[in-house]
């Protein structure tokens, strides 16, 4: 009985220490994808903010993924 009470108390204390999962609106600003990111993973030939260059990059990346053009 004492062991069960100790386990219940331990589980209760662990549940109280969990961090709140609240969305921080300041960090998560919703912008269009073509506006770009400020990191090192951005494509070199693409200009952030230019929607036409964004669409051109998407077309060039998807060329090798089309099964109809790969199969002879």
URWO-V218382 format. One line per field, one symbol per residue. phi: phi as a letter, one per 40 degrees, with the letter a starting at -180 (. if undefined). A space follows every 10 residues. Layout:
phi = ???
This chain:
phi = .ccccccccc cccccccccc bbcccccbcc bccccgbbac cccccbbcgc cccccccccc ccccbccccc cb
